[in-house]
Amino acid sequence: MIEFTGGEWFTISGRGNVYACKMPVDHEGSLLKTEVLIEGHQYTVTGVEMHAVVDRSLFKGRTIGLLVRGPRKDT
């Protein structure tokens, strides 16, 4: 399970909570419907936001936004 830290939370009206951060490791494939740890709490990823570029790979250091299912668990 990938653990994400050092990011920032945002709420997008009509979509939910997004954790903006950098990829901590290289990852093959998609993060959709996967379980991740964000600041020590487990979430299911329902979307991944990135800058609109042709390269959609998830490499270490890439800035992404993780749309997660449900409310934030750290509040």
C-alpha positions in Angstrom: 0.0 0.0 0.0 1.4 3.4 -1.0 1.6 6.0 1.8 1.3 9.7 1.0 2.5 12.5 3.3 3.4 16.1 3.1 0.4 17.2 1.1 -2.5 19.5 1.4 -6.3 18.8 1.5 -8.8 20.6 -0.7 -12.6 20.2 -1.1 -14.0 20.4 -4.6 -17.7 21.2 -4.6 -19.7 18.3 -6.0 -16.7 16.0 -6.1 -15.3 15.6 -2.6 -12.0 15.7 -0.9 -8.7 15.9 -2.8 -5.2 15.4 -1.3 -2.6 17.3 -3.3 0.8 15.8 -3.0 3.8 14.3 -4.8 4.1 10.7 -5.7 6.4 9.0 -3.1 7.3 6.1 -5.4 7.1 5.1 -9.1 3.8 3.3 -9.7 2.8 1.2 -12.8 -0.8 1.4 -13.9 -3.7 3.3 -12.3 -4.4 4.2 -8.7 -8.2 4.1 -9.3 -10.1 2.0 -6.8 -6.9 1.2 -4.8 -6.4 1.6 -1.1 -3.8 4.1 0.0 -2.6 5.6 3.2 -2.8 9.4 3.5 -1.2 10.8 6.6 -1.6 7.4 8.3 -5.3 7.0 7.4 -6.6 4.5 4.8 -8.7 5.8 1.8 -10.0 4.4 -1.5 -8.9 6.5 -4.5 -11.8 7.4 -6.8 -9.9 9.8 -9.1 -6.4 11.1 -9.8 -5.9 14.7 -11.0 -2.8 15.8 -12.9 -1.7 18.6 -15.2 -2.9 18.0 -18.7 0.1 16.4 -20.3 0.5 13.5 -22.6 2.6 11.5 -20.1 0.2 10.0 -17.6 2.7 7.9 -15.8 2.9 8.0 -12.0 6.6 8.5 -11.3 8.2 9.5 -8.0 8.0 13.3 -7.4 5.1 13.9 -9.8 2.5 16.3 -8.5 -1.0 14.8 -8.3 -4.3 15.2 -6.6 -6.0 12.1 -5.1 -9.8 12.3 -5.0 -10.9 10.0 -2.2 -14.1 8.3 -1.2 -15.8 9.5 2.0 -15.0 12.2 4.5 -11.5 13.1 5.8 -10.4 10.9 8.7 -7.9 13.3 10.2 -10.4 15.9 11.4 
